[in-house]
């Protein structure tokens, strides 16, 4: 339908989720959005609605996709977990085992686990870089390999907003000989039929919803902050309109440039909550999934100044975000997208939208939907 009304399914006891979703759209909190919940590999909620553009000329359709910023990190992490599950990657090994140039400037002992948990001390680039530079994989990874850490690796996290994807992605590339977007597509997305892309083909541009930036003064990097925060958010600065360009969409930016919707995010991430299986395929072992729950760092994040608990590539229960159980993996993206896996309950919930809030790891819209879904699951 082309009127922006809410479409999709919500099994009987999840009708309350539809109510919250519709309320977010009718109140204007959302312009266009999607929400999906899966339980033991089965889709129990799959909703979409609203508009794919701020002018409200294009309805948000079943196959509408959108840039989800840092929710993309969960796909890069999943890819690394898969490579590790096959025995090709050891998270406790030094990065330099796979990427010898990385040992420069005192980084010989930095572990792959430090990259996965935002604790490598490489939260940003010391050299000034431009937006165009982030489309140049060789340039940005070489700069990171050459530079000294901002703090002693392994001692604390400091959110690696853009750098993490290049760091983890380069390790994957050195091991497999393929880019992280290629490995993700060939080994995860295509086998399970998930419409998520790290590097979007031009043929899919017509399906992409237009992001609506946060209000002035609320965007990431606005206002006061530490030097580390200013470096992370300002070198290069974040320009939401860049996500409309072919250069951004086509580039592999594994920490921020992924394109998908709630259904595809949930399907990919349900691998972790469903014992390694999704779409009728066993992608990895259950032990390989639970590896992500191993606490790497627990303390005050040097960028955000708040309590952070990181496993291998994911935030864990016990940080500042309330999660439904002790064995949850989550992350979210700038503006509000998010995904939460509960490995004990076999559930995954995901939310993706185009109207951005000034938040980095999910916000009240996604969490209200998630909490309503969890309430129904427990009922």
C-alpha positions as CSV (number, residue, x, y, z in Angstrom):
1,X,0.0,0.0,0.0
2,X,1.2,3.5,-0.7
3,X,-0.4,5.4,2.2
4,X,2.2,4.7,4.8
5,X,0.0,2.5,7.0
6,X,1.4,-0.2,9.1
7,X,1.9,-3.5,7.4
8,X,3.2,-6.9,8.4
9,X,2.5,-9.5,11.0
10,X,2.3,-9.7,14.8
11,X,1.2,-13.1,16.2
12,X,-1.8,-12.9,18.5
13,X,-0.1,-12.2,21.8
14,X,2.2,-9.6,20.2
15,X,-0.6,-7.3,19.1
16,X,0.6,-4.9,21.8
17,X,3.8,-4.4,19.8
18,X,1.7,-3.4,16.8
19,X,0.0,-0.8,19.0
20,X,3.3,0.7,20.2
21,X,4.6,0.7,16.6
22,X,1.5,2.5,15.2
23,X,1.6,5.0,18.1
24,X,5.3,5.9,17.3
25,X,4.3,6.7,13.7
26,X,1.1,8.5,14.4
27,X,2.7,10.7,17.1
28,X,5.5,11.7,14.7
29,X,8.2,10.0,16.8
30,X,8.8,7.9,13.7
31,X,8.4,8.9,10.1
32,X,9.2,5.4,8.7
33,X,10.3,2.3,10.5
34,X,10.5,-1.4,10.8
35,X,10.5,-3.8,13.8
36,X,11.1,-7.5,13.9
37,X,11.1,-10.1,16.7
38,X,12.2,-13.7,16.4
39,X,11.9,-16.5,18.9
40,X,13.9,-19.8,18.4
41,X,14.3,-18.9,14.7
42,X,10.7,-18.1,14.1
43,X,9.5,-14.6,13.1
44,X,6.7,-13.6,15.6
45,X,6.6,-9.9,14.8
46,X,7.6,-8.3,11.4
47,X,6.1,-4.8,11.1
48,X,6.9,-1.8,8.8
49,X,5.1,1.4,7.9
50,X,5.3,5.1,7.5
51,X,7.3,6.9,4.9
52,X,10.7,6.4,3.3
53,X,11.3,10.1,2.8
54,X,10.8,13.3,4.9
55,X,8.4,14.7,2.3
56,X,6.2,11.6,2.7
57,X,5.9,10.9,-1.0
58,X,7.3,7.3,-0.8
59,X,5.7,4.7,1.5
60,X,8.0,2.5,3.7
61,X,7.5,-0.8,1.9
62,X,8.2,-4.4,3.0
63,X,11.6,-4.4,1.2
64,X,12.6,-0.8,2.1
65,X,16.1,-0.7,3.6
66,X,18.0,2.1,5.4
67,X,21.5,2.9,6.6
68,X,21.7,1.6,10.2
69,X,25.0,3.2,11.2
70,X,26.6,1.3,14.1
71,X,24.1,-1.6,14.1
72,X,26.4,-2.6,11.2
73,X,29.1,-3.4,13.8
74,X,27.1,-6.4,14.9
75,X,27.4,-7.8,11.3
76,X,31.2,-7.3,11.3
77,X,31.4,-8.9,14.7
78,X,29.2,-11.9,13.6
79,X,31.6,-12.4,10.6
80,X,34.6,-12.4,12.9
81,X,32.9,-14.9,15.2
82,X,32.2,-17.1,12.3
83,X,35.9,-17.0,11.1
84,X,36.9,-17.8,14.7
85,X,34.4,-20.6,14.9
86,X,36.1,-22.2,11.9
87,X,39.4,-22.1,13.7
88,X,41.0,-19.5,11.4
89,X,41.0,-16.6,13.9
90,X,42.1,-16.6,17.6
91,X,40.7,-13.6,19.5
92,X,43.6,-13.9,22.0
93,X,46.2,-13.7,19.4
94,X,48.1,-10.4,18.6
95,X,46.6,-8.5,15.7
96,X,50.1,-8.5,14.2
97,X,49.9,-12.3,13.7
98,X,47.5,-11.6,10.9
99,X,48.4,-8.1,10.0
100,X,52.2,-7.6,10.6
101,X,52.2,-3.9,9.8
102,X,49.9,-3.3,12.8
103,X,52.8,-4.0,15.2
104,X,54.2,-0.5,14.6
105,X,54.3,2.2,17.3
106,X,54.0,-0.1,20.3
107,X,51.1,-2.2,19.2
108,X,52.9,-5.6,18.9
109,X,50.9,-7.0,21.9
110,X,47.5,-5.6,21.0
111,X,45.1,-8.5,20.7
112,X,42.2,-9.1,18.3
113,X,39.9,-9.1,21.3
114,X,41.0,-5.5,22.0
115,X,39.7,-4.5,18.6
116,X,36.4,-6.4,19.2
117,X,35.9,-4.6,22.6
118,X,36.8,-1.1,21.7
119,X,39.8,-1.3,23.9
120,X,42.7,-1.1,21.4
121,X,43.3,2.6,22.0
122,X,42.5,3.4,18.3
123,X,39.2,5.2,18.7
124,X,40.0,7.6,15.9
125,X,42.7,8.7,13.5
126,X,45.5,11.0,14.6
127,X,46.1,12.2,11.1
128,X,43.4,14.6,9.7
129,X,41.2,12.7,7.3
130,X,38.2,13.6,5.1
131,X,35.0,11.9,4.3
132,X,36.4,10.8,1.0
133,X,39.2,9.1,2.8
134,X,36.9,6.7,4.6
135,X,36.0,5.3,1.2
136,X,39.7,4.4,0.8
137,X,40.2,1.2,2.7
138,X,44.0,1.0,2.1
139,X,44.5,4.5,3.3
140,X,42.5,4.4,6.5
141,X,43.7,0.9,7.6
142,X,47.4,1.9,6.9
143,X,47.0,5.0,9.0
144,X,45.6,2.9,11.9
145,X,48.4,0.3,11.6
146,X,51.0,3.1,11.7
147,X,49.7,5.1,14.6
148,X,50.3,4.8,18.4
149,X,47.3,4.1,20.7
150,X,45.6,6.9,22.5
151,X,45.7,4.8,25.8
152,X,47.2,1.6,27.0
153,X,45.4,-1.2,25.0
154,X,43.3,-3.6,27.0
155,X,42.9,-1.3,30.1
156,X,39.7,0.5,29.1
157,X,37.2,0.8,26.3
158,X,36.8,4.0,24.3
159,X,34.1,3.6,21.7
160,X,35.7,3.0,18.2
161,X,32.8,4.5,16.3
162,X,34.3,4.4,12.8
163,X,37.6,2.7,13.3
164,X,36.4,-0.6,14.7
165,X,35.0,-1.8,11.4
166,X,38.3,-1.2,9.5
167,X,40.3,-2.8,12.2
168,X,38.3,-6.0,12.5
169,X,37.6,-5.9,8.8
170,X,41.3,-5.8,7.9
171,X,42.0,-8.8,10.2
172,X,39.2,-10.7,8.3
173,X,40.7,-9.6,5.0
174,X,44.2,-10.8,5.9
175,X,42.9,-14.2,7.0
176,X,40.4,-14.9,4.2
177,X,41.8,-12.8,1.3
178,X,38.3,-11.3,0.9
179,X,36.7,-8.0,2.2
180,X,34.5,-8.2,5.2
181,X,31.5,-7.3,3.1
182,X,32.2,-10.2,0.7
183,X,32.7,-12.7,3.5
184,X,29.5,-11.5,5.2
185,X,27.5,-11.7,2.0
186,X,28.8,-15.1,0.9
187,X,28.9,-16.9,4.3
188,X,26.0,-15.3,6.1
189,X,23.6,-13.1,4.2
190,X,23.1,-15.0,1.0
191,X,22.9,-18.5,2.6
192,X,20.1,-17.4,5.0
193,X,18.4,-15.0,2.6
194,X,19.1,-11.8,4.6
195,X,18.7,-8.5,2.8
196,X,21.6,-6.7,4.7
197,X,24.6,-5.2,2.9
198,X,28.0,-4.0,3.9
199,X,28.6,-2.3,0.5
200,X,25.3,-1.9,-1.3
201,X,25.0,-2.6,-5.0
202,X,23.8,0.3,-7.1
203,X,20.9,-1.9,-8.3
204,X,19.3,-1.6,-4.8
205,X,19.6,2.2,-4.4
206,X,15.9,2.7,-5.2
207,X,14.8,0.8,-2.1
208,X,16.8,3.0,0.4
209,X,15.0,5.2,2.8
210,X,16.3,8.7,3.4
211,X,17.7,9.4,6.8
212,X,16.4,12.5,8.6
213,X,19.2,13.9,10.8
214,X,18.8,14.6,14.5
215,X,17.6,18.2,15.5
216,X,20.4,20.8,15.6
217,X,22.3,20.7,18.8
218,X,21.5,17.0,19.4
219,X,23.8,15.4,16.8
220,X,26.8,13.3,17.8
221,X,29.7,15.6,18.5
222,X,27.5,18.7,19.2
223,X,28.3,20.4,22.5
224,X,31.1,19.8,24.9
225,X,33.2,16.7,25.1
226,X,36.6,15.2,25.8
227,X,39.4,15.5,23.2
228,X,38.9,11.8,22.5
229,X,35.2,12.3,21.8
230,X,35.9,15.3,19.6
231,X,38.5,13.3,17.6
232,X,36.1,10.3,17.2
233,X,33.1,12.5,16.2
234,X,35.0,15.2,14.2
235,X,37.7,13.5,12.2
236,X,36.0,13.3,9.8
237,X,32.8,15.0,10.9
238,X,29.5,13.1,10.5
239,X,27.3,14.3,7.7
240,X,24.0,12.3,7.5
241,X,23.4,13.6,4.0
242,X,26.4,11.6,2.9
243,X,24.4,8.4,3.3
244,X,22.4,9.5,0.2
245,X,25.5,9.2,-2.0
246,X,26.5,6.2,-4.1
247,X,30.0,6.6,-2.7
248,X,28.8,6.0,0.9
249,X,26.4,3.2,0.1
250,X,28.8,1.3,-2.1
251,X,31.8,1.6,0.2
252,X,32.4,-1.1,2.8
253,X,32.2,0.9,6.1
254,X,31.8,-2.1,8.5
255,X,31.2,0.1,11.6
256,X,28.7,2.5,10.2
257,X,27.7,1.9,6.5
258,X,25.5,-1.1,6.5
259,X,22.1,-1.1,4.8
260,X,19.1,-3.3,5.8
261,X,15.9,-3.3,7.8
262,X,14.7,-4.8,11.0
263,X,13.8,-8.1,9.4
264,X,17.3,-8.6,7.9
265,X,19.1,-7.4,11.0
266,X,17.1,-9.8,13.2
267,X,17.5,-12.7,10.8
268,X,21.3,-12.3,10.7
269,X,21.7,-11.8,14.4
270,X,19.3,-14.6,15.3
271,X,22.2,-16.9,14.3
272,X,23.5,-16.0,17.8
273,X,20.3,-16.5,19.7
274,X,19.3,-19.6,17.9
275,X,22.4,-21.8,18.5
276,X,24.2,-20.9,15.3
277,X,21.3,-21.6,12.9
278,X,19.1,-19.3,10.8
279,X,17.0,-19.7,7.6
280,X,17.2,-23.4,7.9
281,X,21.1,-23.4,7.8
282,X,23.6,-24.2,10.5
283,X,26.0,-21.3,10.1
284,X,28.2,-21.8,13.1
285,X,28.4,-23.8,16.4
286,X,26.5,-22.8,19.5
287,X,29.8,-22.6,21.4
288,X,31.0,-20.2,18.7
289,X,28.0,-18.0,19.3
290,X,28.4,-18.0,23.1
291,X,32.0,-16.9,22.7
292,X,30.6,-13.4,22.1
293,X,29.4,-13.3,25.8
294,X,33.0,-13.5,27.2
295,X,33.5,-10.2,29.1
296,X,36.5,-8.3,27.7
297,X,36.2,-5.0,29.4
298,X,34.0,-3.6,32.2
299,X,34.3,-0.1,33.3
300,X,33.9,3.6,32.4
301,X,34.2,4.1,28.6
302,X,36.8,6.8,27.8
303,X,34.7,8.3,25.0
304,X,31.2,8.2,26.5
305,X,32.1,8.5,30.2
306,X,29.5,5.9,31.1
307,X,29.6,2.3,32.3
308,X,30.3,-0.1,29.5
309,X,30.6,-3.9,29.4
310,X,31.9,-5.3,26.2
311,X,32.1,-8.9,25.0
312,X,33.5,-9.8,21.6
313,X,31.9,-7.2,19.4
314,X,28.8,-6.6,21.5
315,X,27.6,-4.7,24.5
316,X,26.6,-7.0,27.4
317,X,24.1,-7.0,30.2
318,X,25.3,-4.9,33.1
319,X,26.2,-1.7,31.3
320,X,23.9,1.3,31.3
321,X,21.3,-0.2,28.9
322,X,18.7,-2.4,30.6
323,X,18.5,-5.8,29.0
324,X,16.1,-8.7,29.7
325,X,18.6,-11.3,31.0
326,X,22.2,-12.0,31.9
327,X,23.2,-13.4,28.6
328,X,22.2,-10.7,26.1
329,X,24.2,-9.3,23.3
330,X,23.2,-5.9,21.9
331,X,24.3,-2.9,20.0
332,X,22.6,0.1,18.3
333,X,23.3,2.7,15.7
334,X,23.5,6.5,15.6
335,X,20.0,7.8,15.4
336,X,18.2,4.9,17.0
337,X,18.5,1.5,15.2
338,X,19.3,-1.4,17.4
339,X,19.4,-5.2,17.9
340,X,19.2,-7.3,21.0
341,X,19.9,-11.0,21.3
342,X,18.9,-13.0,24.4
343,X,20.9,-16.2,24.1
344,X,19.1,-17.8,27.1
345,X,15.6,-17.2,25.7
346,X,16.4,-17.8,22.1
347,X,15.1,-14.3,21.1
348,X,16.3,-11.5,18.8
349,X,14.6,-8.1,18.4
350,X,15.6,-5.4,15.9
351,X,14.5,-1.9,15.0
352,X,15.4,0.3,12.1
353,X,14.1,3.7,11.1
354,X,14.8,6.9,9.2
355,X,14.0,9.7,11.7
356,X,17.2,10.0,13.8
357,X,17.5,10.9,17.4
358,X,20.7,12.2,18.8
359,X,21.6,8.9,20.4
360,X,24.3,6.4,19.6
361,X,23.1,3.0,20.8
362,X,19.3,2.9,20.4
363,X,16.6,5.1,22.1
364,X,13.2,5.0,23.6
365,X,11.4,4.0,20.4
366,X,13.2,0.8,19.8
367,X,13.4,-0.1,23.5
368,X,9.6,0.5,24.0
369,X,9.0,-2.0,21.2
370,X,11.5,-4.4,22.6
371,X,10.1,-4.3,26.1
372,X,6.6,-4.8,24.8
373,X,7.8,-7.8,22.8
374,X,9.6,-9.3,25.8
375,X,6.5,-8.8,28.0
376,X,4.5,-10.8,25.4
377,X,7.2,-13.5,25.2
378,X,7.1,-13.9,29.0
379,X,3.3,-14.0,29.0
